[in-house]
Amino acid sequence: MKIELKPIGRRSGGTVSWDPETGEIWGPQSEEVRELIERAVRRGGVVTHPYPTFYEVDDPWHNVRDFALVVSQFWKVPAILREEVAV
């Protein structure tokens, strides 16, 4: 699925493609999103809206809710993800 990332604040926007079945991420913003996912997994979650709320994440590589939480730290949750799960 191709995801458009619209920034919140100073973070740059762009696109990333993600396959929740395989966990593969590719595209212009893939390195940035990959780093955020790896950090979230190490910490066991993310702090995002409404700040400072901590949400546990188990598998943002494959789970739509967890992936949406990771990107919601710096980008508006894309409609394609909101359709899958309410964050």
C-alpha angles and dihedrals in degrees: 000000000000112000126197112213113209110192130241109207120333100343113113121245128228141121138290130183119218134184108200091192095061100020091234119151124191140158139071097315096036098108093051093047091044091054091049091050092049090049092048091051092049091050095040092236150002139261111230144136128008085039129255095021117133116213121191116230125194107178117004089166091070109008116087094207092051092045090050091051091052094051092042089071092075108004137049109263103261117239091240089063095040088056089057098047138358111245 
